[in-house]
């Protein structure tokens, strides 16, 4: 499950709101779309063939 990610939608946020959100994320920033894509690529690969029924948080530690 992705967390806040830098997209056209989040680019429209007021800067103060974006900074407040980034402050709630342990990594101190929103995710990059490539980071979400990397997780999806792994989960769709043969290396993840034994992973079932999981929610993988790709959120910089915001939800643990």
C-alpha positions in Angstrom: 0.0 0.0 0.0 1.6 3.2 -1.1 1.9 6.2 1.2 2.1 9.8 0.1 3.8 9.9 -3.3 5.0 12.8 -5.5 2.4 12.9 -8.2 0.5 15.6 -10.1 -2.2 15.4 -7.4 0.3 16.0 -4.5 2.1 18.7 -6.5 -1.1 20.8 -6.1 -0.9 20.8 -2.4 0.0 24.0 -0.6 3.7 23.9 0.4 2.9 24.2 4.1 0.6 21.1 3.8 3.3 19.1 1.9 5.9 20.0 4.6 3.5 19.0 7.4 2.9 15.6 5.7 6.6 15.1 5.1 7.2 15.8 8.8 4.9 12.9 9.7 6.9 10.5 7.6 10.0 9.0 9.3 12.1 9.3 6.1 11.1 13.0 6.0 9.8 13.1 2.4 7.1 11.8 0.1 7.8 8.8 -2.0 8.9 8.8 -5.6 6.7 7.0 -8.1 9.8 4.9 -9.1 9.9 3.6 -5.5 6.3 2.4 -5.7 7.0 0.8 -9.1 10.0 -1.0 -7.7 7.9 -2.7 -5.1 5.2 -3.6 -7.6 7.9 -5.0 -10.0 9.3 -7.2 -7.2 5.9 -8.5 -6.1 5.1 -9.4 -9.7 8.4 -11.2 -10.2 9.3 -14.9 -9.7 11.4 -13.8 -6.6 8.1 -13.0 -4.8 6.3 -16.2 -5.9 5.8 -17.5 -2.4 4.4 -14.2 -1.0 0.6 -14.4 -0.7 -2.0 -12.3 1.0 0.2 -9.4 2.2 -0.1 -5.7 2.3 3.3 -4.2 1.7 3.6 -0.7 3.0 5.7 1.5 0.7 5.3 4.6 2.8 8.6 5.7 4.2 7.6 4.4 7.7 4.5 6.5 8.1 2.5 3.4 9.0 4.2 0.6 10.9 
